[in-house]
Amino acid sequence: MVTEMKFFGGFEVNRKMLAAGLVLGGVGAAAGLLGTALVGAALVTAGRSWVRRLETAPGERAARTLAQAKAASQAGLDAWRSSAPAN
């Protein structure tokens, strides 16, 4: 069986080595993908348990902070308008 094939004026490719490289590359890519999926699952699980342990839900905390920011903005606007000289 021929293991080397010639292309374009003497460029030789060892088919067995090429096949082994492709297989190892595929296995490595699959292992990397699996590792990434496991890391993602671990982070999602940790995040969910952290959110469950919070005293207030993140949505509730965000709504309260937004209401405080709106009130502070309105108070600043009211103070600016009352201190501006009338023309």
Beta strands, then each sheet from edge to edge (+ up, - down):
strand 1: 4-7
strand 2: 11-14
sheet 1: 1+ 2-
end
